[in-house]
Amino acid sequence: MAQDFENSIARSTGTSGADIRVANSDDAIVGLRLANIHTAAITVDCFITRSSANYFLVKGATIPAGSSLELIDGGSKIVLVSGDTLKVDCDTDNALDVWCSVVDTISE
Protein backbone atom coordinates (compact mmCIF):
# COMPACT_ATOMS: atom_id res chain seq x y z
CA MET A 1 0.00 0.00 0.00
CA ALA A 2 1.33 3.47 -0.91
CA GLN A 3 1.98 5.93 1.89
CA ASP A 4 -0.09 9.12 1.96
CA PHE A 5 2.26 11.86 3.20
CA GLU A 6 0.61 15.13 4.20
CA ASN A 7 1.41 18.23 6.20
CA SER A 8 -0.47 20.53 8.49
CA ILE A 9 0.89 24.02 8.98
CA ALA A 10 -0.06 27.07 11.01
CA ARG A 11 1.23 30.62 10.64
CA SER A 12 1.56 33.20 13.40
CA THR A 13 -0.19 31.22 16.11
CA GLY A 14 -0.31 32.53 19.63
CA THR A 15 -2.20 32.34 22.89
CA SER A 16 -5.41 30.75 21.61
CA GLY A 17 -4.44 27.05 21.50
CA ALA A 18 -4.36 26.56 17.72
CA ASP A 19 -5.55 23.25 16.26
CA ILE A 20 -2.78 21.91 14.02
CA ARG A 21 -4.16 18.51 13.04
CA VAL A 22 -7.46 16.75 13.72
CA ALA A 23 -7.12 13.04 12.98
CA ASN A 24 -9.93 11.48 10.97
CA SER A 25 -8.15 8.10 10.89
CA ASP A 26 -5.06 6.56 12.46
CA ASP A 27 -2.30 9.02 11.52
CA ALA A 28 1.43 9.05 12.34
CA ILE A 29 3.17 12.37 12.98
CA VAL A 30 6.68 11.90 11.62
CA GLY A 31 7.94 15.47 11.99
CA LEU A 32 6.98 18.46 14.12
CA ARG A 33 8.82 21.80 14.14
CA LEU A 34 7.87 24.90 16.14
CA ALA A 35 9.54 28.13 14.98
CA ASN A 36 9.72 31.37 16.94
CA ILE A 37 9.01 34.26 14.53
CA HIS A 38 8.92 36.86 17.31
CA THR A 39 11.74 39.24 18.29
CA ALA A 40 12.05 37.80 21.81
CA ALA A 41 12.02 34.36 23.42
CA ILE A 42 8.64 32.63 23.71
CA THR A 43 7.31 29.78 25.83
CA VAL A 44 5.33 27.04 24.07
CA ASP A 45 3.09 24.10 24.85
CA CYS A 46 2.30 21.31 22.41
CA PHE A 47 -0.33 18.75 23.30
CA ILE A 48 -2.86 16.24 22.03
CA THR A 49 -6.47 16.56 23.11
CA ARG A 50 -8.47 13.35 23.41
CA SER A 51 -11.96 13.32 24.93
CA SER A 52 -11.44 16.79 26.48
CA ALA A 53 -8.19 15.75 28.22
CA ASN A 54 -4.83 17.29 27.24
CA TYR A 55 -1.72 15.10 26.93
CA PHE A 56 1.44 17.20 26.62
CA LEU A 57 4.30 16.50 24.23
CA VAL A 58 6.10 19.52 25.70
CA LYS A 59 4.96 22.06 28.31
CA GLY A 60 6.59 25.40 28.98
CA ALA A 61 9.47 24.97 26.51
CA THR A 62 11.41 28.15 25.75
CA ILE A 63 12.32 28.92 22.14
CA PRO A 64 14.80 31.80 21.69
CA ALA A 65 14.09 34.51 19.11
CA GLY A 66 14.81 33.30 15.59
CA SER A 67 15.12 29.65 16.68
CA SER A 68 13.02 26.54 16.39
CA LEU A 69 12.25 23.40 18.36
CA GLU A 70 12.07 20.02 16.62
CA LEU A 71 9.74 17.86 18.72
CA ILE A 72 9.66 14.75 16.56
CA ASP A 73 12.76 13.69 14.63
CA GLY A 74 15.27 10.89 14.23
CA GLY A 75 12.67 8.29 13.26
CA SER A 76 10.37 8.79 16.23
CA LYS A 77 6.61 8.98 15.64
CA ILE A 78 3.48 10.00 17.48
CA VAL A 79 0.28 8.17 16.54
CA LEU A 80 -3.04 10.00 16.51
CA VAL A 81 -6.29 8.04 16.46
CA SER A 82 -9.49 9.32 14.92
CA GLY A 83 -10.73 12.33 16.88
CA ASP A 84 -7.37 13.27 18.45
CA THR A 85 -6.37 16.92 17.98
CA LEU A 86 -2.77 18.15 17.93
CA LYS A 87 -2.61 21.68 19.39
CA VAL A 88 -0.01 24.34 20.13
CA ASP A 89 -0.11 27.36 22.38
CA CYS A 90 2.42 30.01 23.30
CA ASP A 91 2.68 32.97 25.64
CA THR A 92 2.85 35.61 22.86
CA ASP A 93 0.31 36.35 20.12
CA ASN A 94 1.38 35.91 16.48
CA ALA A 95 4.77 34.47 17.49
CA LEU A 96 4.84 30.81 16.42
CA ASP A 97 4.88 28.99 13.09
CA VAL A 98 4.23 25.23 13.09
CA TRP A 99 5.04 22.58 10.49
CA CYS A 100 3.72 19.06 11.04
CA SER A 101 4.51 16.16 8.67
CA VAL A 102 2.08 13.24 8.76
CA VAL A 103 1.53 9.82 7.27
CA ASP A 104 -2.25 9.72 6.86
CA THR A 105 -4.27 6.56 7.44
CA ILE A 106 -1.52 4.23 8.70
CA SER A 107 -3.95 1.32 9.00
CA GLU A 108 -7.35 0.45 7.67
Kinemage of the C-alpha trace (Angstrom):
@kinemage 1
@onewidth
@group {chain A} dominant
@subgroup {mainchain}
@vectorlist {calphas} color= white
{ca met a 1} P 0.000 0.000 0.000
{ca ala a 2} L 1.330 3.466 -0.906
{ca gln a 3} L 1.979 5.930 1.888
{ca asp a 4} L -0.087 9.121 1.961
{ca phe a 5} L 2.261 11.858 3.197
{ca glu a 6} L 0.605 15.128 4.196
{ca asn a 7} L 1.413 18.231 6.195
{ca ser a 8} L -0.473 20.533 8.493
{ca ile a 9} L 0.887 24.019 8.979
{ca ala a 10} L -0.061 27.071 11.012
{ca arg a 11} L 1.235 30.615 10.641
{ca ser a 12} L 1.562 33.198 13.403
{ca thr a 13} L -0.192 31.220 16.108
{ca gly a 14} L -0.308 32.527 19.633
{ca thr a 15} L -2.195 32.341 22.894
{ca ser a 16} L -5.406 30.748 21.606
{ca gly a 17} L -4.436 27.049 21.503
{ca ala a 18} L -4.356 26.555 17.723
{ca asp a 19} L -5.550 23.250 16.258
{ca ile a 20} L -2.777 21.913 14.019
{ca arg a 21} L -4.162 18.513 13.044
{ca val a 22} L -7.460 16.753 13.719
{ca ala a 23} L -7.115 13.041 12.983
{ca asn a 24} L -9.925 11.480 10.966
{ca ser a 25} L -8.150 8.099 10.890
{ca asp a 26} L -5.063 6.556 12.458
{ca asp a 27} L -2.296 9.019 11.518
{ca ala a 28} L 1.432 9.047 12.345
{ca ile a 29} L 3.165 12.366 12.979
{ca val a 30} L 6.679 11.902 11.619
{ca gly a 31} L 7.938 15.474 11.986
{ca leu a 32} L 6.981 18.456 14.125
{ca arg a 33} L 8.822 21.796 14.137
{ca leu a 34} L 7.865 24.897 16.140
{ca ala a 35} L 9.536 28.129 14.976
{ca asn a 36} L 9.719 31.369 16.936
{ca ile a 37} L 9.010 34.258 14.534
{ca his a 38} L 8.919 36.860 17.308
{ca thr a 39} L 11.735 39.239 18.295
{ca ala a 40} L 12.048 37.799 21.815
{ca ala a 41} L 12.025 34.358 23.424
{ca ile a 42} L 8.641 32.635 23.711
{ca thr a 43} L 7.307 29.780 25.826
{ca val a 44} L 5.330 27.044 24.070
{ca asp a 45} L 3.095 24.096 24.853
{ca cys a 46} L 2.300 21.308 22.406
{ca phe a 47} L -0.330 18.746 23.298
{ca ile a 48} L -2.862 16.235 22.033
{ca thr a 49} L -6.473 16.563 23.105
{ca arg a 50} L -8.470 13.350 23.407
{ca ser a 51} L -11.956 13.319 24.928
{ca ser a 52} L -11.439 16.789 26.481
{ca ala a 53} L -8.186 15.754 28.220
{ca asn a 54} L -4.834 17.288 27.238
{ca tyr a 55} L -1.717 15.099 26.929
{ca phe a 56} L 1.438 17.204 26.622
{ca leu a 57} L 4.304 16.503 24.234
{ca val a 58} L 6.098 19.522 25.702
{ca lys a 59} L 4.964 22.060 28.306
{ca gly a 60} L 6.594 25.404 28.982
{ca ala a 61} L 9.466 24.972 26.513
{ca thr a 62} L 11.415 28.150 25.750
{ca ile a 63} L 12.323 28.918 22.141
{ca pro a 64} L 14.801 31.797 21.693
{ca ala a 65} L 14.090 34.509 19.113
{ca gly a 66} L 14.811 33.299 15.587
{ca ser a 67} L 15.124 29.651 16.678
{ca ser a 68} L 13.021 26.535 16.387
{ca leu a 69} L 12.246 23.400 18.356
{ca glu a 70} L 12.071 20.016 16.622
{ca leu a 71} L 9.737 17.861 18.725
{ca ile a 72} L 9.662 14.746 16.559
{ca asp a 73} L 12.756 13.688 14.627
{ca gly a 74} L 15.267 10.888 14.229
{ca gly a 75} L 12.673 8.294 13.255
{ca ser a 76} L 10.369 8.789 16.235
{ca lys a 77} L 6.614 8.979 15.640
{ca ile a 78} L 3.475 10.005 17.482
{ca val a 79} L 0.280 8.173 16.540
{ca leu a 80} L -3.043 10.000 16.506
{ca val a 81} L -6.286 8.039 16.458
{ca ser a 82} L -9.487 9.321 14.923
{ca gly a 83} L -10.730 12.332 16.879
{ca asp a 84} L -7.374 13.274 18.450
{ca thr a 85} L -6.369 16.920 17.975
{ca leu a 86} L -2.771 18.145 17.931
{ca lys a 87} L -2.615 21.678 19.390
{ca val a 88} L -0.011 24.338 20.135
{ca asp a 89} L -0.107 27.362 22.378
{ca cys a 90} L 2.420 30.014 23.297
{ca asp a 91} L 2.677 32.972 25.638
{ca thr a 92} L 2.846 35.610 22.859
{ca asp a 93} L 0.307 36.345 20.120
{ca asn a 94} L 1.379 35.911 16.481
{ca ala a 95} L 4.768 34.467 17.493
{ca leu a 96} L 4.843 30.810 16.423
{ca asp a 97} L 4.877 28.985 13.086
{ca val a 98} L 4.230 25.234 13.090
{ca trp a 99} L 5.039 22.577 10.488
{ca cys a 100} L 3.717 19.063 11.040
{ca ser a 101} L 4.506 16.162 8.674
{ca val a 102} L 2.085 13.241 8.761
{ca val a 103} L 1.528 9.816 7.265
{ca asp a 104} L -2.251 9.724 6.858
{ca thr a 105} L -4.269 6.558 7.444
{ca ile a 106} L -1.523 4.233 8.701
{ca ser a 107} L -3.950 1.320 9.004
{ca glu a 108} L -7.350 0.452 7.673
